[in-house]
Amino acid sequence: MAREASIKNLTNAKRAKNDEFYTQYIDIQKEIEKYLDYNPDTFRAKVVYCNCDDPFESNFFRYFVLNFNKLGLKQLITTSYKPSPVANTQLGLFGNDKTLTKSKGRPKVTANKFIINEVHDMDDDGEFNLKDVAKQLKANKHNEWTSLEKDGDFRSPECIALLEQSDIVVTNPPFSLFRDYVKQLFDYNKKFLIIGNINCITYKEIFKKIKNNEIWLGNGMGRWISGFIVPESYDLYGSEAQIDENGNRIVATNNCLWLTNLDHGRRHQPLPLMTMAENLKYSKHKEIKGKKAYDKYDNYDAIEVPFTDAIPNDYGGVMGVPITFLDKYNPAQFEIVDINPHFFMVVEKGLPKPAQLKIIGYNDPYARILIKNRKAKK
């Protein structure tokens, strides 16, 4: 119940347009390292833009600026999407650095723009850290820290101008504007790595791009993302919520994922599977083991496969599999046919929306991805 409560709380916040859920540094680091394992030059000589990130609060900015030279970045651009209560106070980013002056009262600047072109060990102490960034920005050497004219909305002309300069966009965009955000990325032909709610893969606009191999999941979903830092106003309850050693309020929702068009090794790994006969005899799932055959839908020509690891590797027909299959999806191994209950292909042809998949004697199954094995014979 604790996890469900956390998910419900996050969903309610989304409906209220409260999108201030900050990604943890460890989750960003863990995800990006997988792309570097596959291709160490993924970010080399690239302009990375974090366009929904207040530099004073964002761990995306923190990660990319601290790893600027390691990744071989050409430039890092960060803009805040909303006014921040800590903007220009040098608290979240620069700690207790006494060389910087803390502004009095509420900051006048509503949104910030950081452009990082170089990073150096400014105090010659043998290591590079955020204090070095602060000193470079204060000295105005090679980097830029200015206010934005507007509120930093990613759709504003000044943010679009920065988007046009970038190669890769990496951020946690507002869930309430997710469709608009992804559309903009494609309008400007950008590479990206972003976080979204698991439900986003059922959006018509997103699913079509997944089916066409224009978008795919990152290296993990659910528990792969360990949790989000939430505002002070967010209620914490249940075992899925905690306060960490730094005083951050953390909520683990288990309902988010990374979405990307950057290549990584996991999507090329074939899913190890048994034959249909082997599944029926040896499957660890009671819904499969011991049956004479897989269930078939009564209103669609496909078999029901309730678990991804129970997909038979020798069946060539259409199969209905859980949405979480996409976390293991290898486009060389499987073809995505459609998704239920929406059946986008049918609806787009102007035909009535089909009914949910049904099997007589069973409760209606959850939403299913309809797939075919590219190598199996029907």
Buried (B, 14 or more C-beta within 10 A) or exposed (E): EEBEBBBEBBBEBBEEEBBBBBBBBEBBBBBBEBBBEBEEEBBEEBBBBBBBBBBBBBBBBBBBBBBBEEBBBBBBBBBBBBBBBEBBBBBBBBEEBEEBEEEEEEBEBBBBBBBBBEBBEBEEEEEBBBBBBBBBBBEEEEBEBEBBEEEBBBEBEBBBEBBEEBBBBBBBBBBBBBEEBBEBBBEEEBBBBBBBBBBBBBBEBBBBBBBEEEBBBBBBBBEBBEBBBBEEEBBBEBEBBEEEEEEBBBBBBBBBBBBBBBEBEBBEEEBEBBBBEEBBEEBEEEBBEEEEEBBEBEEBEBBBBBBBBBBBBBBEBBBBBBBBBBBBBBBEBBEBBBBBBBBBBEEEEEEEEBEBBBBEEEEEBBBBBBBBBEEBEE
